Amino acid sequence: MSSEDIPAVINVVNLYAAALDTQQWALFDQVFTPDAQTDFGGPAPWPDLASLKRDFAAIHAPFDATQHVTTNHQVVVDGDGACCLSYVHGRFIRQIPDGGNMFESGGWYDDRLVRTAAGWRIRQRSCRMVWWSGEPRVLQTTPDVPVEPQLLSLKAEAEAGRIAWLAAIQGGGPAAA
């Protein structure tokens, strides 16, 4: 492990938020591997980067603004693999016809990264929401797809053995996906 690995991993995790909030989907190429598997909760995990970019562009286009703040990064590096657990606070702003303009939530990202020739990239991401506030209909950017926020505590997911970072820091599994 190089002394620059941990800041490089954190930088990739933070680049995701900047790419998302500026809707610069090409930047996702500097965040994820082409075969990245992402699960933001609910019924629609993404099996690869191309579908994530396509769908996120459509889902996020109606928002006037979004703001994602990622903090409390905990990184474990093991050779060419790494895990990073970080907390996220997201805000979504969009005026809806019958009132309300903001939804916000807090939760975490549990990322597995790999070192590539171009630098660190996320190969697997799980995102879970712990709390939410505001108007959930703000998130419903596709009329026929209802939004029902699902809450999962970090404690419950840890107890169920579903936190990659926790397994890596406890020596129970490789950091690489």
TITILO-796967 format. One record per residue (C-alpha): y, x, z; residue number from 1. Coordinates in Angstrom, 2 decimals, padded with zeros to 5 digits. Each point is the difference from the previous one (the first is absolute). Layout:
<pts>
<pt Y="Y" X="X" Z="Z" num="NUM"/>
...
</pts>
This chain:
<pts>
<pt Y="000.00" X="000.00" Z="000.00" num="1"/>
<pt Y="003.39" X="001.29" Z="-000.99" num="2"/>
<pt Y="003.01" X="-000.45" Z="002.27" num="3"/>
<pt Y="001.49" X="-002.04" Z="-002.83" num="4"/>
<pt Y="-002.85" X="-002.51" Z="-000.29" num="5"/>
<pt Y="001.18" X="-002.41" Z="002.71" num="6"/>
<pt Y="003.61" X="-000.26" Z="-001.25" num="7"/>
<pt Y="-001.32" X="-000.37" Z="-003.57" num="8"/>
<pt Y="-002.28" X="-002.88" Z="001.04" num="9"/>
<pt Y="002.85" X="-001.70" Z="001.86" num="10"/>
<pt Y="002.25" X="000.43" Z="-003.02" num="11"/>
<pt Y="-002.53" X="-001.77" Z="-002.25" num="12"/>
<pt Y="-000.33" X="-002.89" Z="002.47" num="13"/>
<pt Y="003.79" X="-000.31" Z="000.17" num="14"/>
<pt Y="000.37" X="000.23" Z="-003.79" num="15"/>
<pt Y="-001.98" X="-003.24" Z="-000.24" num="16"/>
<pt Y="002.74" X="-001.87" Z="001.89" num="17"/>
<pt Y="002.76" X="001.44" Z="-002.19" num="18"/>
<pt Y="-001.94" X="-000.79" Z="-003.19" num="19"/>
<pt Y="-000.65" X="-003.55" Z="001.18" num="20"/>
<pt Y="003.56" X="-000.72" Z="001.12" num="21"/>
<pt Y="001.52" X="001.39" Z="-003.21" num="22"/>
<pt Y="-002.73" X="-001.67" Z="-002.09" num="23"/>
<pt Y="-000.60" X="003.27" Z="-001.80" num="24"/>
<pt Y="-003.69" X="-000.57" Z="-000.65" num="25"/>
<pt Y="-000.47" X="003.29" Z="-001.89" num="26"/>
<pt Y="000.52" X="001.75" Z="003.37" num="27"/>
<pt Y="-003.29" X="-001.51" Z="001.15" num="28"/>
<pt Y="-001.61" X="002.69" Z="-002.19" num="29"/>
<pt Y="001.32" X="002.52" Z="002.54" num="30"/>
<pt Y="-001.35" X="-002.07" Z="002.91" num="31"/>
<pt Y="-003.47" X="-001.21" Z="-001.02" num="32"/>
<pt Y="-003.01" X="001.34" Z="-001.88" num="33"/>
<pt Y="-000.87" X="-001.94" Z="-003.19" num="34"/>
<pt Y="-003.11" X="-001.38" Z="001.73" num="35"/>
<pt Y="001.84" X="-000.92" Z="003.23" num="36"/>
<pt Y="-001.37" X="-002.97" Z="001.89" num="37"/>
<pt Y="002.65" X="-001.93" Z="001.90" num="38"/>
<pt Y="-000.39" X="-002.92" Z="002.36" num="39"/>
<pt Y="003.14" X="-001.68" Z="001.33" num="40"/>
<pt Y="-001.96" X="-002.73" Z="001.78" num="41"/>
<pt Y="-000.84" X="-003.40" Z="-001.34" num="42"/>
<pt Y="-002.11" X="-000.83" Z="-003.01" num="43"/>
<pt Y="001.32" X="002.50" Z="-002.56" num="44"/>
<pt Y="-000.91" X="003.67" Z="000.43" num="45"/>
<pt Y="000.83" X="002.22" Z="-002.95" num="46"/>
<pt Y="-002.78" X="002.17" Z="-001.50" num="47"/>
<pt Y="002.23" X="002.50" Z="-001.82" num="48"/>
<pt Y="003.54" X="001.25" Z="-000.51" num="49"/>
<pt Y="000.57" X="-001.74" Z="-003.35" num="50"/>
<pt Y="-000.65" X="-003.48" Z="001.41" num="51"/>
<pt Y="002.04" X="000.76" Z="003.12" num="52"/>
<pt Y="003.03" X="001.07" Z="-002.07" num="53"/>
<pt Y="-000.31" X="-003.01" Z="-002.34" num="54"/>
<pt Y="-000.35" X="-002.56" Z="002.79" num="55"/>
<pt Y="002.58" X="001.54" Z="002.34" num="56"/>
<pt Y="002.56" X="-000.01" Z="-002.82" num="57"/>
<pt Y="-000.57" X="-003.74" Z="-000.50" num="58"/>
<pt Y="-000.17" X="-000.84" Z="003.71" num="59"/>
<pt Y="003.13" X="001.96" Z="000.96" num="60"/>
<pt Y="002.25" X="-000.82" Z="-002.99" num="61"/>
<pt Y="001.39" X="-003.22" Z="001.58" num="62"/>
<pt Y="001.22" X="001.71" Z="003.18" num="63"/>
<pt Y="003.72" X="000.72" Z="000.34" num="64"/>
<pt Y="-000.95" X="002.92" Z="002.24" num="65"/>
<pt Y="-002.82" X="001.44" Z="002.08" num="66"/>
<pt Y="000.10" X="002.67" Z="002.64" num="67"/>
<pt Y="-003.03" X="001.80" Z="001.37" num="68"/>
<pt Y="000.34" X="002.42" Z="002.91" num="69"/>
<pt Y="-003.03" X="002.17" Z="000.71" num="70"/>
<pt Y="-000.19" X="001.83" Z="003.33" num="71"/>
<pt Y="-002.28" X="001.54" Z="002.64" num="72"/>
<pt Y="-002.07" X="001.96" Z="-002.53" num="73"/>
<pt Y="-003.21" X="001.44" Z="001.44" num="74"/>
<pt Y="-001.74" X="002.37" Z="-002.42" num="75"/>
<pt Y="-003.41" X="001.66" Z="000.06" num="76"/>
<pt Y="-000.69" X="002.56" Z="-002.75" num="77"/>
<pt Y="-003.52" X="001.21" Z="-000.72" num="78"/>
<pt Y="-000.12" X="002.31" Z="-003.02" num="79"/>
<pt Y="000.94" X="-002.01" Z="-003.07" num="80"/>
<pt Y="-000.09" X="-003.33" Z="001.84" num="81"/>
<pt Y="002.40" X="-001.59" Z="002.45" num="82"/>
<pt Y="000.51" X="-003.20" Z="001.95" num="83"/>
<pt Y="003.37" X="-001.38" Z="001.02" num="84"/>
<pt Y="000.70" X="-002.92" Z="002.28" num="85"/>
<pt Y="003.60" X="-001.21" Z="-000.13" num="86"/>
<pt Y="001.93" X="-003.04" Z="001.11" num="87"/>
<pt Y="001.97" X="-002.14" Z="-002.44" num="88"/>
<pt Y="002.82" X="-002.49" Z="000.42" num="89"/>
<pt Y="000.67" X="-001.91" Z="-003.20" num="90"/>
<pt Y="002.79" X="-002.39" Z="-000.93" num="91"/>
<pt Y="-000.06" X="-002.26" Z="-003.05" num="92"/>
<pt Y="003.18" X="-001.76" Z="-001.11" num="93"/>
<pt Y="000.09" X="-002.84" Z="-002.50" num="94"/>
<pt Y="001.89" X="-003.28" Z="000.12" num="95"/>
<pt Y="-002.35" X="-002.95" Z="-000.22" num="96"/>
<pt Y="001.18" X="-003.45" Z="-001.13" num="97"/>
<pt Y="-000.37" X="-001.87" Z="003.29" num="98"/>
<pt Y="001.34" X="002.63" Z="002.37" num="99"/>
<pt Y="-000.88" X="003.34" Z="001.44" num="100"/>
<pt Y="000.33" X="003.40" Z="-001.61" num="101"/>
<pt Y="-001.94" X="002.55" Z="002.04" num="102"/>
<pt Y="-003.51" X="000.76" Z="001.13" num="103"/>
<pt Y="-000.78" X="003.07" Z="002.07" num="104"/>
<pt Y="-003.14" X="001.42" Z="001.45" num="105"/>
<pt Y="-001.35" X="002.99" Z="001.85" num="106"/>
<pt Y="-003.36" X="001.64" Z="-000.25" num="107"/>
<pt Y="-001.68" X="003.21" Z="-001.08" num="108"/>
<pt Y="-001.40" X="001.96" Z="-002.90" num="109"/>
<pt Y="-003.32" X="001.80" Z="000.37" num="110"/>
<pt Y="-000.17" X="002.45" Z="-002.90" num="111"/>
<pt Y="-002.63" X="002.40" Z="-001.30" num="112"/>
<pt Y="001.47" X="002.68" Z="-002.22" num="113"/>
<pt Y="-001.38" X="002.73" Z="-002.23" num="114"/>
<pt Y="001.57" X="003.24" Z="-001.13" num="115"/>
<pt Y="000.37" X="000.02" Z="-003.79" num="116"/>
<pt Y="001.38" X="002.60" Z="-002.40" num="117"/>
<pt Y="003.29" X="-001.92" Z="000.19" num="118"/>
<pt Y="000.04" X="-000.25" Z="003.80" num="119"/>
<pt Y="-001.19" X="-002.50" Z="002.60" num="120"/>
<pt Y="-000.78" X="-003.55" Z="-001.19" num="121"/>
<pt Y="-001.20" X="-003.12" Z="001.80" num="122"/>
<pt Y="-003.53" X="-000.95" Z="-001.09" num="123"/>
<pt Y="-000.51" X="-002.88" Z="002.45" num="124"/>
<pt Y="002.58" X="-002.11" Z="001.81" num="125"/>
<pt Y="-000.46" X="-002.80" Z="002.49" num="126"/>
<pt Y="003.07" X="-001.86" Z="001.18" num="127"/>
<pt Y="-000.05" X="-002.52" Z="002.79" num="128"/>
<pt Y="002.70" X="-002.19" Z="001.54" num="129"/>
<pt Y="000.39" X="-000.24" Z="003.78" num="130"/>
<pt Y="003.02" X="-002.32" Z="000.14" num="131"/>
<pt Y="002.34" X="-001.92" Z="-002.26" num="132"/>
<pt Y="003.25" X="-001.90" Z="000.21" num="133"/>
<pt Y="002.20" X="-002.02" Z="-002.32" num="134"/>
<pt Y="-000.95" X="-002.26" Z="-002.88" num="135"/>
<pt Y="-003.46" X="000.71" Z="-001.49" num="136"/>
<pt Y="000.83" X="-001.98" Z="-003.16" num="137"/>
<pt Y="002.30" X="002.90" Z="-000.94" num="138"/>
<pt Y="-003.19" X="001.96" Z="-000.77" num="139"/>
<pt Y="-001.35" X="-002.72" Z="-002.30" num="140"/>
<pt Y="001.27" X="001.42" Z="-003.28" num="141"/>
<pt Y="-002.79" X="-001.68" Z="-001.97" num="142"/>
<pt Y="000.22" X="-003.79" Z="000.43" num="143"/>
<pt Y="-003.75" X="-000.65" Z="-000.15" num="144"/>
<pt Y="-000.94" X="002.76" Z="002.48" num="145"/>
<pt Y="000.76" X="-001.08" Z="003.58" num="146"/>
<pt Y="000.85" X="002.66" Z="002.57" num="147"/>
<pt Y="-001.65" X="-000.18" Z="003.38" num="148"/>
<pt Y="000.77" X="003.08" Z="002.13" num="149"/>
<pt Y="-003.10" X="001.39" Z="001.67" num="150"/>
<pt Y="000.41" X="001.95" Z="003.22" num="151"/>
<pt Y="-002.37" X="002.75" Z="001.15" num="152"/>
<pt Y="000.63" X="002.25" Z="002.97" num="153"/>
<pt Y="-000.55" X="003.73" Z="-000.29" num="154"/>
<pt Y="-002.07" X="-000.23" Z="003.17" num="155"/>
<pt Y="-002.39" X="-002.56" Z="-001.51" num="156"/>
<pt Y="-000.39" X="001.98" Z="-003.22" num="157"/>
<pt Y="-000.63" X="003.20" Z="002.00" num="158"/>
<pt Y="-002.62" X="-001.74" Z="002.13" num="159"/>
<pt Y="-001.68" X="-001.23" Z="-003.21" num="160"/>
<pt Y="-000.12" X="003.57" Z="-001.35" num="161"/>
<pt Y="002.27" X="-000.74" Z="-002.96" num="162"/>
<pt Y="002.68" X="002.68" Z="000.51" num="163"/>
<pt Y="-000.71" X="003.09" Z="-002.15" num="164"/>
<pt Y="002.63" X="002.10" Z="001.79" num="165"/>
<pt Y="-001.56" X="-000.72" Z="003.40" num="166"/>
<pt Y="-003.45" X="001.07" Z="-001.23" num="167"/>
<pt Y="001.51" X="003.19" Z="-001.46" num="168"/>
<pt Y="001.93" X="000.97" Z="003.15" num="169"/>
<pt Y="-003.04" X="-000.65" Z="002.16" num="170"/>
<pt Y="-002.13" X="002.16" Z="-002.26" num="171"/>
<pt Y="-002.16" X="-002.93" Z="-001.06" num="172"/>
<pt Y="000.48" X="000.26" Z="-003.71" num="173"/>
<pt Y="001.54" X="001.97" Z="-002.82" num="174"/>
<pt Y="003.64" X="-000.49" Z="-000.76" num="175"/>
<pt Y="-000.66" X="-000.16" Z="-003.72" num="176"/>
<pt Y="-000.86" X="-003.35" Z="-001.54" num="177"/>
</pts>
